[in-house]
Amino acid sequence: MRGGEEAAHPAEAITAGAHLTDEARSAALERQCHRCAGCNAPLTAGSTHFDIRPPVICGGSPLPGNLEALCPFCHQNFMRRVRVRLAGHRNK
Ligand SMILES: [Zn+2]
């Protein structure tokens, strides 16, 4: 695994937008007591992912208040669900 597959996901690039400032990330972490929003696992600086809920590509707004901190495991699950939802929209 060299990370090549991850870079190919467009949803990843959108949620990692310029609106997510260090301040917004810190605020999200503090709001969640530095725990994952999905599974409540303790988050460390090197293993924290940030996502917008609802996703920008599904109509969400990239506001700091919509930011959620996730562990790598929940982040992957989250992105998978977003892709499934997008695929469903395209098929309709
Ligand atoms: Zn988690």
PDB file of the backbone (N, CA, C, O) and the ligand in Angstrom, with CONECT records:
HET     ZN  A 101       1
ATOM      1  N   MET A   1       0.838  -1.203   0.000  1.00  0.00           N
ATOM      2  CA  MET A   1       0.000   0.000   0.000  1.00  0.00           C
ATOM      3  C   MET A   1       0.872   1.252   0.000  1.00  0.00           C
ATOM      4  O   MET A   1       1.630   1.490   0.940  1.00  0.00           O
ATOM      5  N   ARG A   2       0.761   2.033  -1.040  1.00  0.00           N
ATOM      6  CA  ARG A   2       1.529   3.284  -1.125  1.00  0.00           C
ATOM      7  C   ARG A   2       0.597   4.490  -1.056  1.00  0.00           C
ATOM      8  O   ARG A   2       1.064   5.621  -1.191  1.00  0.00           O
ATOM      9  N   GLY A   3      -0.703   4.289  -0.849  1.00  0.00           N
ATOM     10  CA  GLY A   3      -1.630   5.403  -0.753  1.00  0.00           C
ATOM     11  C   GLY A   3      -2.132   5.893  -2.099  1.00  0.00           C
ATOM     12  O   GLY A   3      -2.841   6.897  -2.166  1.00  0.00           O
ATOM     13  N   GLY A   4      -1.781   5.212  -3.152  1.00  0.00           N
ATOM     14  CA  GLY A   4      -2.204   5.663  -4.481  1.00  0.00           C
ATOM     15  C   GLY A   4      -3.701   5.584  -4.662  1.00  0.00           C
ATOM     16  O   GLY A   4      -4.298   6.424  -5.336  1.00  0.00           O
ATOM     17  N   GLU A   5      -4.313   4.570  -4.057  1.00  0.00           N
ATOM     18  CA  GLU A   5      -5.746   4.402  -4.235  1.00  0.00           C
ATOM     19  C   GLU A   5      -6.517   5.539  -3.556  1.00  0.00           C
ATOM     20  O   GLU A   5      -7.471   6.066  -4.130  1.00  0.00           O
ATOM     21  N   GLU A   6      -6.117   5.914  -2.359  1.00  0.00           N
ATOM     22  CA  GLU A   6      -6.808   6.967  -1.621  1.00  0.00           C
ATOM     23  C   GLU A   6      -6.852   8.278  -2.413  1.00  0.00           C
ATOM     24  O   GLU A   6      -7.879   8.958  -2.441  1.00  0.00           O
ATOM     25  N   ALA A   7      -5.752   8.622  -3.043  1.00  0.00           N
ATOM     26  CA  ALA A   7      -5.653   9.897  -3.747  1.00  0.00           C
ATOM     27  C   ALA A   7      -6.621   9.963  -4.922  1.00  0.00           C
ATOM     28  O   ALA A   7      -6.920  11.048  -5.421  1.00  0.00           O
ATOM     29  N   ALA A   8      -7.109   8.816  -5.363  1.00  0.00           N
ATOM     30  CA  ALA A   8      -7.970   8.787  -6.542  1.00  0.00           C
ATOM     31  C   ALA A   8      -9.429   9.087  -6.197  1.00  0.00           C
ATOM     32  O   ALA A   8     -10.260   9.232  -7.094  1.00  0.00           O
ATOM     33  N   HIS A   9      -9.749   9.183  -4.895  1.00  0.00           N
ATOM     34  CA  HIS A   9     -11.135   9.420  -4.519  1.00  0.00           C
ATOM     35  C   HIS A   9     -11.443  10.916  -4.513  1.00  0.00           C
ATOM     36  O   HIS A   9     -10.862  11.653  -3.717  1.00  0.00           O
ATOM     37  N   PRO A  10     -12.330  11.375  -5.370  1.00  0.00           N
ATOM     38  CA  PRO A  10     -12.635  12.813  -5.442  1.00  0.00           C
ATOM     39  C   PRO A  10     -13.254  13.341  -4.159  1.00  0.00           C
ATOM     40  O   PRO A  10     -13.008  14.491  -3.797  1.00  0.00           O
ATOM     41  N   ALA A  11     -14.049  12.540  -3.461  1.00  0.00           N
ATOM     42  CA  ALA A  11     -14.709  13.001  -2.241  1.00  0.00           C
ATOM     43  C   ALA A  11     -13.679  13.421  -1.202  1.00  0.00           C
ATOM     44  O   ALA A  11     -13.908  14.354  -0.431  1.00  0.00           O
ATOM     45  N   GLU A  12     -12.575  12.750  -1.185  1.00  0.00           N
ATOM     46  CA  GLU A  12     -11.522  13.044  -0.223  1.00  0.00           C
ATOM     47  C   GLU A  12     -11.013  14.470  -0.415  1.00  0.00           C
ATOM     48  O   GLU A  12     -10.822  15.206   0.553  1.00  0.00           O
ATOM     49  N   ALA A  13     -10.798  14.849  -1.663  1.00  0.00           N
ATOM     50  CA  ALA A  13     -10.253  16.166  -1.966  1.00  0.00           C
ATOM     51  C   ALA A  13     -11.241  17.263  -1.589  1.00  0.00           C
ATOM     52  O   ALA A  13     -10.835  18.340  -1.151  1.00  0.00           O
ATOM     53  N   ILE A  14     -12.532  16.998  -1.755  1.00  0.00           N
ATOM     54  CA  ILE A  14     -13.540  18.023  -1.493  1.00  0.00           C
ATOM     55  C   ILE A  14     -13.666  18.285   0.002  1.00  0.00           C
ATOM     56  O   ILE A  14     -13.719  19.442   0.418  1.00  0.00           O
ATOM     57  N   THR A  15     -13.714  17.220   0.830  1.00  0.00           N
ATOM     58  CA  THR A  15     -13.904  17.419   2.267  1.00  0.00           C
ATOM     59  C   THR A  15     -12.659  18.012   2.901  1.00  0.00           C
ATOM     60  O   THR A  15     -12.746  18.600   3.979  1.00  0.00           O
ATOM     61  N   ALA A  16     -11.511  17.876   2.268  1.00  0.00           N
ATOM     62  CA  ALA A  16     -10.275  18.447   2.799  1.00  0.00           C
ATOM     63  C   ALA A  16     -10.086  19.856   2.250  1.00  0.00           C
ATOM     64  O   ALA A  16      -8.977  20.249   1.889  1.00  0.00           O
ATOM     65  N   GLY A  17     -11.188  20.615   2.191  1.00  0.00           N
ATOM     66  CA  GLY A  17     -11.167  21.933   1.570  1.00  0.00           C
ATOM     67  C   GLY A  17     -10.447  22.982   2.383  1.00  0.00           C
ATOM     68  O   GLY A  17     -10.040  22.738   3.519  1.00  0.00           O
ATOM     69  N   ALA A  18     -10.292  24.153   1.790  1.00  0.00           N
ATOM     70  CA  ALA A  18      -9.537  25.235   2.410  1.00  0.00           C
ATOM     71  C   ALA A  18     -10.266  25.834   3.604  1.00  0.00           C
ATOM     72  O   ALA A  18      -9.671  26.577   4.385  1.00  0.00           O
ATOM     73  N   HIS A  19     -11.558  25.514   3.753  1.00  0.00           N
ATOM     74  CA  HIS A  19     -12.330  26.081   4.870  1.00  0.00           C
ATOM     75  C   HIS A  19     -11.911  25.487   6.210  1.00  0.00           C
ATOM     76  O   HIS A  19     -12.177  26.067   7.262  1.00  0.00           O
ATOM     77  N   LEU A  20     -11.263  24.343   6.168  1.00  0.00           N
ATOM     78  CA  LEU A  20     -10.915  23.653   7.400  1.00  0.00           C
ATOM     79  C   LEU A  20      -9.606  24.216   7.946  1.00  0.00           C
ATOM     80  O   LEU A  20      -8.524  23.700   7.668  1.00  0.00           O
ATOM     81  N   THR A  21      -9.729  25.272   8.719  1.00  0.00           N
ATOM     82  CA  THR A  21      -8.557  25.907   9.301  1.00  0.00           C
ATOM     83  C   THR A  21      -8.103  25.143  10.541  1.00  0.00           C
ATOM     84  O   THR A  21      -8.829  24.300  11.068  1.00  0.00           O
ATOM     85  N   ASP A  22      -6.904  25.449  10.993  1.00  0.00           N
ATOM     86  CA  ASP A  22      -6.402  24.838  12.227  1.00  0.00           C
ATOM     87  C   ASP A  22      -7.340  25.132  13.389  1.00  0.00           C
ATOM     88  O   ASP A  22      -7.566  24.291  14.259  1.00  0.00           O
ATOM     89  N   GLU A  23      -7.882  26.351  13.382  1.00  0.00           N
ATOM     90  CA  GLU A  23      -8.799  26.761  14.447  1.00  0.00           C
ATOM     91  C   GLU A  23     -10.048  25.875  14.460  1.00  0.00           C
ATOM     92  O   GLU A  23     -10.488  25.412  15.512  1.00  0.00           O
ATOM     93  N   ALA A  24     -10.609  25.651  13.266  1.00  0.00           N
ATOM     94  CA  ALA A  24     -11.810  24.829  13.166  1.00  0.00           C
ATOM     95  C   ALA A  24     -11.523  23.402  13.604  1.00  0.00           C
ATOM     96  O   ALA A  24     -12.355  22.764  14.250  1.00  0.00           O
ATOM     97  N   ARG A  25     -10.352  22.906  13.254  1.00  0.00           N
ATOM     98  CA  ARG A  25      -9.981  21.538  13.652  1.00  0.00           C
ATOM     99  C   ARG A  25      -9.855  21.446  15.166  1.00  0.00           C
ATOM    100  O   ARG A  25     -10.350  20.501  15.780  1.00  0.00           O
ATOM    101  N   SER A  26      -9.190  22.432  15.768  1.00  0.00           N
ATOM    102  CA  SER A  26      -9.020  22.424  17.226  1.00  0.00           C
ATOM    103  C   SER A  26     -10.370  22.483  17.922  1.00  0.00           C
ATOM    104  O   SER A  26     -10.605  21.783  18.906  1.00  0.00           O
ATOM    105  N   ALA A  27     -11.273  23.343  17.389  1.00  0.00           N
ATOM    106  CA  ALA A  27     -12.594  23.495  17.995  1.00  0.00           C
ATOM    107  C   ALA A  27     -13.358  22.172  17.933  1.00  0.00           C
ATOM    108  O   ALA A  27     -14.012  21.783  18.900  1.00  0.00           O
ATOM    109  N   ALA A  28     -13.273  21.486  16.797  1.00  0.00           N
ATOM    110  CA  ALA A  28     -13.974  20.211  16.647  1.00  0.00           C
ATOM    111  C   ALA A  28     -13.414  19.186  17.624  1.00  0.00           C
ATOM    112  O   ALA A  28     -14.168  18.438  18.245  1.00  0.00           O
ATOM    113  N   LEU A  29     -12.104  19.154  17.757  1.00  0.00           N
ATOM    114  CA  LEU A  29     -11.474  18.202  18.677  1.00  0.00           C
ATOM    115  C   LEU A  29     -11.906  18.465  20.113  1.00  0.00           C
ATOM    116  O   LEU A  29     -12.224  17.536  20.856  1.00  0.00           O
ATOM    117  N   GLU A  30     -11.915  19.746  20.500  1.00  0.00           N
ATOM    118  CA  GLU A  30     -12.281  20.086  21.871  1.00  0.00           C
ATOM    119  C   GLU A  30     -13.745  19.757  22.136  1.00  0.00           C
ATOM    120  O   GLU A  30     -14.097  19.272  23.211  1.00  0.00           O
ATOM    121  N   ARG A  31     -14.617  20.031  21.121  1.00  0.00           N
ATOM    122  CA  ARG A  31     -16.046  19.752  21.262  1.00  0.00           C
ATOM    123  C   ARG A  31     -16.261  18.262  21.514  1.00  0.00           C
ATOM    124  O   ARG A  31     -17.166  17.871  22.250  1.00  0.00           O
ATOM    125  N   GLN A  32     -15.416  17.433  20.893  1.00  0.00           N
ATOM    126  CA  GLN A  32     -15.571  15.979  21.031  1.00  0.00           C
ATOM    127  C   GLN A  32     -14.640  15.412  22.105  1.00  0.00           C
ATOM    128  O   GLN A  32     -14.461  14.197  22.190  1.00  0.00           O
ATOM    129  N   CYS A  33     -14.047  16.284  22.926  1.00  0.00           N
ATOM    130  CA  CYS A  33     -13.136  15.837  23.987  1.00  0.00           C
ATOM    131  C   CYS A  33     -12.020  14.964  23.416  1.00  0.00           C
ATOM    132  O   CYS A  33     -11.582  14.006  24.053  1.00  0.00           O
ATOM    133  N   HIS A  34     -11.566  15.303  22.213  1.00  0.00           N
ATOM    134  CA  HIS A  34     -10.475  14.586  21.546  1.00  0.00           C
ATOM    135  C   HIS A  34     -10.791  13.102  21.372  1.00  0.00           C
ATOM    136  O   HIS A  34      -9.919  12.242  21.496  1.00  0.00           O
ATOM    137  N   ARG A  35     -12.068  12.828  21.082  1.00  0.00           N
ATOM    138  CA  ARG A  35     -12.467  11.451  20.808  1.00  0.00           C
ATOM    139  C   ARG A  35     -13.172  11.377  19.463  1.00  0.00           C
ATOM    140  O   ARG A  35     -13.781  12.346  19.009  1.00  0.00           O
ATOM    141  N   CYS A  36     -13.078  10.199  18.825  1.00  0.00           N
ATOM    142  CA  CYS A  36     -13.673   9.987  17.512  1.00  0.00           C
ATOM    143  C   CYS A  36     -15.190  10.144  17.585  1.00  0.00           C
ATOM    144  O   CYS A  36     -15.823   9.631  18.508  1.00  0.00           O
ATOM    145  N   ALA A  37     -15.782  10.858  16.607  1.00  0.00           N
ATOM    146  CA  ALA A  37     -17.229  11.057  16.572  1.00  0.00           C
ATOM    147  C   ALA A  37     -17.958   9.762  16.231  1.00  0.00           C
ATOM    148  O   ALA A  37     -19.155   9.634  16.491  1.00  0.00           O
ATOM    149  N   GLY A  38     -17.242   8.803  15.651  1.00  0.00           N
ATOM    150  CA  GLY A  38     -17.886   7.559  15.241  1.00  0.00           C
ATOM    151  C   GLY A  38     -17.836   6.481  16.303  1.00  0.00           C
ATOM    152  O   GLY A  38     -18.857   5.861  16.602  1.00  0.00           O
ATOM    153  N   CYS A  39     -16.651   6.241  16.887  1.00  0.00           N
ATOM    154  CA  CYS A  39     -16.499   5.105  17.798  1.00  0.00           C
ATOM    155  C   CYS A  39     -15.959   5.518  19.160  1.00  0.00           C
ATOM    156  O   CYS A  39     -15.711   4.659  20.006  1.00  0.00           O
ATOM    157  N   ASN A  40     -15.770   6.822  19.391  1.00  0.00           N
ATOM    158  CA  ASN A  40     -15.356   7.324  20.701  1.00  0.00           C
ATOM    159  C   ASN A  40     -13.919   6.951  21.074  1.00  0.00           C
ATOM    160  O   ASN A  40     -13.533   7.060  22.238  1.00  0.00           O
ATOM    161  N   ALA A  41     -13.137   6.518  20.104  1.00  0.00           N
ATOM    162  CA  ALA A  41     -11.741   6.188  20.380  1.00  0.00           C
ATOM    163  C   ALA A  41     -10.952   7.474  20.586  1.00  0.00           C
ATOM    164  O   ALA A  41     -11.238   8.472  19.925  1.00  0.00           O
ATOM    165  N   PRO A  42      -9.965   7.483  21.483  1.00  0.00           N
ATOM    166  CA  PRO A  42      -9.145   8.676  21.682  1.00  0.00           C
ATOM    167  C   PRO A  42      -8.372   9.024  20.414  1.00  0.00           C
ATOM    168  O   PRO A  42      -7.808   8.150  19.757  1.00  0.00           O
ATOM    169  N   LEU A  43      -8.355  10.311  20.081  1.00  0.00           N
ATOM    170  CA  LEU A  43      -7.678  10.752  18.867  1.00  0.00           C
ATOM    171  C   LEU A  43      -6.325  11.368  19.209  1.00  0.00           C
ATOM    172  O   LEU A  43      -6.190  12.107  20.184  1.00  0.00           O
ATOM    173  N   THR A  44      -5.333  11.050  18.392  1.00  0.00           N
ATOM    174  CA  THR A  44      -4.023  11.669  18.532  1.00  0.00           C
ATOM    175  C   THR A  44      -3.745  12.505  17.288  1.00  0.00           C
ATOM    176  O   THR A  44      -4.367  12.313  16.243  1.00  0.00           O
ATOM    177  N   ALA A  45      -2.812  13.424  17.416  1.00  0.00           N
ATOM    178  CA  ALA A  45      -2.555  14.387  16.343  1.00  0.00           C
ATOM    179  C   ALA A  45      -2.260  13.699  15.010  1.00  0.00           C
ATOM    180  O   ALA A  45      -2.691  14.173  13.959  1.00  0.00           O
ATOM    181  N   GLY A  46      -1.532  12.591  15.051  1.00  0.00           N
ATOM    182  CA  GLY A  46      -1.126  11.945  13.803  1.00  0.00           C
ATOM    183  C   GLY A  46      -2.179  11.051  13.192  1.00  0.00           C
ATOM    184  O   GLY A  46      -2.013  10.600  12.058  1.00  0.00           O
ATOM    185  N   SER A  47      -3.275  10.773  13.917  1.00  0.00           N
ATOM    186  CA  SER A  47      -4.245   9.799  13.415  1.00  0.00           C
ATOM    187  C   SER A  47      -5.653  10.375  13.376  1.00  0.00           C
ATOM    188  O   SER A  47      -6.629   9.628  13.451  1.00  0.00           O
ATOM    189  N   THR A  48      -5.770  11.689  13.261  1.00  0.00           N
ATOM    190  CA  THR A  48      -7.085  12.315  13.256  1.00  0.00           C
ATOM    191  C   THR A  48      -7.460  12.752  11.848  1.00  0.00           C
ATOM    192  O   THR A  48      -6.673  13.407  11.165  1.00  0.00           O
ATOM    193  N   HIS A  49      -8.660  12.390  11.418  1.00  0.00           N
ATOM    194  CA  HIS A  49      -9.184  12.831  10.130  1.00  0.00           C
ATOM    195  C   HIS A  49     -10.377  13.740  10.388  1.00  0.00           C
ATOM    196  O   HIS A  49     -11.095  13.573  11.374  1.00  0.00           O
ATOM    197  N   PHE A  50     -10.585  14.710   9.487  1.00  0.00           N
ATOM    198  CA  PHE A  50     -11.694  15.639   9.647  1.00  0.00           C
ATOM    199  C   PHE A  50     -12.647  15.528   8.470  1.00  0.00           C
ATOM    200  O   PHE A  50     -12.224  15.474   7.315  1.00  0.00           O
ATOM    201  N   ASP A  51     -13.929  15.493   8.774  1.00  0.00           N
ATOM    202  CA  ASP A  51     -14.941  15.406   7.728  1.00  0.00           C
ATOM    203  C   ASP A  51     -16.046  16.411   8.000  1.00  0.00           C
ATOM    204  O   ASP A  51     -16.280  16.811   9.141  1.00  0.00           O
ATOM    205  N   ILE A  52     -16.729  16.814   6.920  1.00  0.00           N
ATOM    206  CA  ILE A  52     -17.888  17.694   7.035  1.00  0.00           C
ATOM    207  C   ILE A  52     -19.148  16.832   7.046  1.00  0.00           C
ATOM    208  O   ILE A  52     -19.306  15.944   6.208  1.00  0.00           O
ATOM    209  N   ARG A  53     -20.044  17.096   8.000  1.00  0.00           N
ATOM    210  CA  ARG A  53     -21.329  16.406   8.010  1.00  0.00           C
ATOM    211  C   ARG A  53     -22.448  17.431   7.966  1.00  0.00           C
ATOM    212  O   ARG A  53     -22.443  18.355   8.779  1.00  0.00           O
ATOM    213  N   PRO A  54     -23.395  17.315   7.065  1.00  0.00           N
ATOM    214  CA  PRO A  54     -23.383  16.351   5.965  1.00  0.00           C
ATOM    215  C   PRO A  54     -22.304  16.709   4.951  1.00  0.00           C
ATOM    216  O   PRO A  54     -21.860  17.857   4.911  1.00  0.00           O
ATOM    217  N   PRO A  55     -21.874  15.759   4.137  1.00  0.00           N
ATOM    218  CA  PRO A  55     -20.800  16.012   3.160  1.00  0.00           C
ATOM    219  C   PRO A  55     -21.148  17.156   2.221  1.00  0.00           C
ATOM    220  O   PRO A  55     -22.307  17.318   1.839  1.00  0.00           O
ATOM    221  N   VAL A  56     -20.164  17.937   1.852  1.00  0.00           N
ATOM    222  CA  VAL A  56     -20.369  19.063   0.938  1.00  0.00           C
ATOM    223  C   VAL A  56     -20.973  18.580  -0.373  1.00  0.00           C
ATOM    224  O   VAL A  56     -21.841  19.240  -0.945  1.00  0.00           O
ATOM    225  N   ILE A  57     -20.513  17.433  -0.842  1.00  0.00           N
ATOM    226  CA  ILE A  57     -21.001  16.918  -2.124  1.00  0.00           C
ATOM    227  C   ILE A  57     -22.431  16.415  -2.016  1.00  0.00           C
ATOM    228  O   ILE A  57     -23.067  16.152  -3.037  1.00  0.00           O
ATOM    229  N   CYS A  58     -22.962  16.273  -0.777  1.00  0.00           N
ATOM    230  CA  CYS A  58     -24.355  15.866  -0.586  1.00  0.00           C
ATOM    231  C   CYS A  58     -25.204  17.043  -0.098  1.00  0.00           C
ATOM    232  O   CYS A  58     -26.301  16.837   0.423  1.00  0.00           O
ATOM    233  N   GLY A  59     -24.712  18.268  -0.261  1.00  0.00           N
ATOM    234  CA  GLY A  59     -25.505  19.426   0.086  1.00  0.00           C
ATOM    235  C   GLY A  59     -25.116  20.089   1.398  1.00  0.00           C
ATOM    236  O   GLY A  59     -25.769  21.047   1.811  1.00  0.00           O
ATOM    237  N   GLY A  60     -24.076  19.610   2.065  1.00  0.00           N
ATOM    238  CA  GLY A  60     -23.653  20.195   3.334  1.00  0.00           C
ATOM    239  C   GLY A  60     -22.848  21.460   3.114  1.00  0.00           C
ATOM    240  O   GLY A  60     -22.366  21.723   2.012  1.00  0.00           O
ATOM    241  N   SER A  61     -22.706  22.246   4.183  1.00  0.00           N
ATOM    242  CA  SER A  61     -21.926  23.469   4.107  1.00  0.00           C
ATOM    243  C   SER A  61     -20.593  23.275   4.815  1.00  0.00           C
ATOM    244  O   SER A  61     -20.549  22.671   5.887  1.00  0.00           O
ATOM    245  N   PRO A  62     -19.503  23.776   4.234  1.00  0.00           N
ATOM    246  CA  PRO A  62     -18.185  23.629   4.845  1.00  0.00           C
ATOM    247  C   PRO A  62     -17.985  24.593   6.000  1.00  0.00           C
ATOM    248  O   PRO A  62     -17.040  25.383   5.988  1.00  0.00           O
ATOM    249  N   LEU A  63     -18.864  24.543   7.004  1.00  0.00           N
ATOM    250  CA  LEU A  63     -18.758  25.419   8.159  1.00  0.00           C
ATOM    251  C   LEU A  63     -18.003  24.710   9.277  1.00  0.00           C
ATOM    252  O   LEU A  63     -18.091  23.490   9.411  1.00  0.00           O
ATOM    253  N   PRO A  64     -17.257  25.477  10.084  1.00  0.00           N
ATOM    254  CA  PRO A  64     -16.524  24.853  11.191  1.00  0.00           C
ATOM    255  C   PRO A  64     -17.424  24.044  12.106  1.00  0.00           C
ATOM    256  O   PRO A  64     -17.003  23.019  12.643  1.00  0.00           O
ATOM    257  N   GLY A  65     -18.681  24.502  12.290  1.00  0.00           N
ATOM    258  CA  GLY A  65     -19.603  23.796  13.166  1.00  0.00           C
ATOM    259  C   GLY A  65     -20.013  22.435  12.640  1.00  0.00           C
ATOM    260  O   GLY A  65     -20.475  21.585  13.402  1.00  0.00           O
ATOM    261  N   ASN A  66     -19.846  22.222  11.336  1.00  0.00           N
ATOM    262  CA  ASN A  66     -20.197  20.931  10.743  1.00  0.00           C
ATOM    263  C   ASN A  66     -19.014  19.976  10.705  1.00  0.00           C
ATOM    264  O   ASN A  66     -19.122  18.859  10.198  1.00  0.00           O
ATOM    265  N   LEU A  67     -17.895  20.416  11.241  1.00  0.00           N
ATOM    266  CA  LEU A  67     -16.684  19.607  11.181  1.00  0.00           C
ATOM    267  C   LEU A  67     -16.725  18.519  12.241  1.00  0.00           C
ATOM    268  O   LEU A  67     -17.119  18.757  13.383  1.00  0.00           O
ATOM    269  N   GLU A  68     -16.313  17.331  11.846  1.00  0.00           N
ATOM    270  CA  GLU A  68     -16.237  16.230  12.802  1.00  0.00           C
ATOM    271  C   GLU A  68     -14.861  15.592  12.721  1.00  0.00           C
ATOM    272  O   GLU A  68     -14.308  15.404  11.638  1.00  0.00           O
ATOM    273  N   ALA A  69     -14.323  15.263  13.882  1.00  0.00           N
ATOM    274  CA  ALA A  69     -13.040  14.575  13.939  1.00  0.00           C
ATOM    275  C   ALA A  69     -13.284  13.073  14.024  1.00  0.00           C
ATOM    276  O   ALA A  69     -14.090  12.608  14.829  1.00  0.00           O
ATOM    277  N   LEU A  70     -12.579  12.324  13.185  1.00  0.00           N
ATOM    278  CA  LEU A  70     -12.773  10.882  13.132  1.00  0.00           C
ATOM    279  C   LEU A  70     -11.429  10.164  13.185  1.00  0.00           C
ATOM    280  O   LEU A  70     -10.409  10.707  12.761  1.00  0.00           O
ATOM    281  N   CYS A  71     -11.436   8.939  13.709  1.00  0.00           N
ATOM    282  CA  CYS A  71     -10.250   8.105  13.640  1.00  0.00           C
ATOM    283  C   CYS A  71     -10.128   7.581  12.201  1.00  0.00           C
ATOM    284  O   CYS A  71     -11.102   7.627  11.449  1.00  0.00           O
ATOM    285  N   PRO A  72      -8.940   7.081  11.808  1.00  0.00           N
ATOM    286  CA  PRO A  72      -8.756   6.617  10.419  1.00  0.00           C
ATOM    287  C   PRO A  72      -9.788   5.568  10.013  1.00  0.00           C
ATOM    288  O   PRO A  72     -10.243   5.557   8.869  1.00  0.00           O
ATOM    289  N   PHE A  73     -10.160   4.688  10.941  1.00  0.00           N
ATOM    290  CA  PHE A  73     -11.101   3.613  10.629  1.00  0.00           C
ATOM    291  C   PHE A  73     -12.482   4.182  10.292  1.00  0.00           C
ATOM    292  O   PHE A  73     -13.070   3.816   9.274  1.00  0.00           O
ATOM    293  N   CYS A  74     -13.000   5.075  11.139  1.00  0.00           N
ATOM    294  CA  CYS A  74     -14.322   5.653  10.904  1.00  0.00           C
ATOM    295  C   CYS A  74     -14.303   6.576   9.685  1.00  0.00           C
ATOM    296  O   CYS A  74     -15.293   6.677   8.961  1.00  0.00           O
ATOM    297  N   HIS A  75     -13.170   7.247   9.464  1.00  0.00           N
ATOM    298  CA  HIS A  75     -13.050   8.111   8.290  1.00  0.00           C
ATOM    299  C   HIS A  75     -13.203   7.289   7.021  1.00  0.00           C
ATOM    300  O   HIS A  75     -13.889   7.714   6.091  1.00  0.00           O
ATOM    301  N   GLN A  76     -12.581   6.127   6.966  1.00  0.00           N
ATOM    302  CA  GLN A  76     -12.686   5.264   5.789  1.00  0.00           C
ATOM    303  C   GLN A  76     -14.117   4.808   5.592  1.00  0.00           C
ATOM    304  O   GLN A  76     -14.626   4.823   4.471  1.00  0.00           O
ATOM    305  N   ASN A  77     -14.776   4.398   6.680  1.00  0.00           N
ATOM    306  CA  ASN A  77     -16.177   3.991   6.586  1.00  0.00           C
ATOM    307  C   ASN A  77     -17.039   5.130   6.083  1.00  0.00           C
ATOM    308  O   ASN A  77     -17.924   4.932   5.250  1.00  0.00           O
ATOM    309  N   PHE A  78     -16.770   6.352   6.605  1.00  0.00           N
ATOM    310  CA  PHE A  78     -17.531   7.529   6.228  1.00  0.00           C
ATOM    311  C   PHE A  78     -17.403   7.793   4.733  1.00  0.00           C
ATOM    312  O   PHE A  78     -18.402   8.021   4.051  1.00  0.00           O
ATOM    313  N   MET A  79     -16.164   7.762   4.221  1.00  0.00           N
ATOM    314  CA  MET A  79     -15.954   8.045   2.805  1.00  0.00           C
ATOM    315  C   MET A  79     -16.600   6.973   1.933  1.00  0.00           C
ATOM    316  O   MET A  79     -17.084   7.259   0.838  1.00  0.00           O
ATOM    317  N   ARG A  80     -16.605   5.727   2.432  1.00  0.00           N
ATOM    318  CA  ARG A  80     -17.236   4.647   1.667  1.00  0.00           C
ATOM    319  C   ARG A  80     -18.736   4.892   1.561  1.00  0.00           C
ATOM    320  O   ARG A  80     -19.330   4.693   0.501  1.00  0.00           O
ATOM    321  N   ARG A  81     -19.352   5.328   2.675  1.00  0.00           N
ATOM    322  CA  ARG A  81     -20.794   5.598   2.646  1.00  0.00           C
ATOM    323  C   ARG A  81     -21.118   6.743   1.694  1.00  0.00           C
ATOM    324  O   ARG A  81     -22.123   6.700   0.983  1.00  0.00           O
ATOM    325  N   VAL A  82     -20.254   7.782   1.681  1.00  0.00           N
ATOM    326  CA  VAL A  82     -20.472   8.922   0.792  1.00  0.00           C
ATOM    327  C   VAL A  82     -20.447   8.460  -0.655  1.00  0.00           C
ATOM    328  O   VAL A  82     -21.285   8.861  -1.462  1.00  0.00           O
ATOM    329  N   ARG A  83     -19.471   7.606  -0.974  1.00  0.00           N
ATOM    330  CA  ARG A  83     -19.350   7.137  -2.357  1.00  0.00           C
ATOM    331  C   ARG A  83     -20.551   6.296  -2.748  1.00  0.00           C
ATOM    332  O   ARG A  83     -21.034   6.392  -3.877  1.00  0.00           O
ATOM    333  N   VAL A  84     -21.038   5.474  -1.831  1.00  0.00           N
ATOM    334  CA  VAL A  84     -22.218   4.632  -2.106  1.00  0.00           C
ATOM    335  C   VAL A  84     -23.419   5.531  -2.374  1.00  0.00           C
ATOM    336  O   VAL A  84     -24.205   5.284  -3.289  1.00  0.00           O
ATOM    337  N   ARG A  85     -23.550   6.596  -1.545  1.00  0.00           N
ATOM    338  CA  ARG A  85     -24.692   7.504  -1.694  1.00  0.00           C
ATOM    339  C   ARG A  85     -24.609   8.218  -3.043  1.00  0.00           C
ATOM    340  O   ARG A  85     -25.619   8.371  -3.729  1.00  0.00           O
ATOM    341  N   LEU A  86     -23.414   8.652  -3.420  1.00  0.00           N
ATOM    342  CA  LEU A  86     -23.238   9.332  -4.707  1.00  0.00           C
ATOM    343  C   LEU A  86     -23.584   8.402  -5.861  1.00  0.00           C
ATOM    344  O   LEU A  86     -24.234   8.806  -6.825  1.00  0.00           O
ATOM    345  N   ALA A  87     -23.150   7.174  -5.754  1.00  0.00           N
ATOM    346  CA  ALA A  87     -23.437   6.192  -6.814  1.00  0.00           C
ATOM    347  C   ALA A  87     -24.936   5.997  -6.945  1.00  0.00           C
ATOM    348  O   ALA A  87     -25.450   5.860  -8.054  1.00  0.00           O
ATOM    349  N   GLY A  88     -25.652   5.982  -5.802  1.00  0.00           N
ATOM    350  CA  GLY A  88     -27.097   5.826  -5.815  1.00  0.00           C
ATOM    351  C   GLY A  88     -27.775   6.982  -6.509  1.00  0.00           C
ATOM    352  O   GLY A  88     -28.728   6.781  -7.261  1.00  0.00           O
ATOM    353  N   HIS A  89     -27.291   8.214  -6.265  1.00  0.00           N
ATOM    354  CA  HIS A  89     -27.869   9.391  -6.899  1.00  0.00           C
ATOM    355  C   HIS A  89     -27.712   9.327  -8.409  1.00  0.00           C
ATOM    356  O   HIS A  89     -28.616   9.677  -9.168  1.00  0.00           O
ATOM    357  N   ARG A  90     -26.519   8.862  -8.828  1.00  0.00           N
ATOM    358  CA  ARG A  90     -26.242   8.844 -10.272  1.00  0.00           C
ATOM    359  C   ARG A  90     -27.145   7.845 -10.974  1.00  0.00           C
ATOM    360  O   ARG A  90     -27.502   8.050 -12.134  1.00  0.00           O
ATOM    361  N   ASN A  91     -27.519   6.777 -10.301  1.00  0.00           N
ATOM    362  CA  ASN A  91     -28.304   5.731 -10.932  1.00  0.00           C
ATOM    363  C   ASN A  91     -29.786   6.091 -11.038  1.00  0.00           C
ATOM    364  O   ASN A  91     -30.543   5.419 -11.738  1.00  0.00           O
ATOM    365  N   LYS A  92     -30.201   7.163 -10.335  1.00  0.00           N
ATOM    366  CA  LYS A  92     -31.616   7.504 -10.352  1.00  0.00           C
ATOM    367  C   LYS A  92     -31.992   8.388 -11.533  1.00  0.00           C
ATOM    368  O   LYS A  92     -33.157   8.758 -11.680  1.00  0.00           O
TER     369      LYS A  92
HETATM  370 ZN    ZN A 101     -13.639   5.964  15.107  1.00  0.00          ZN2+
END
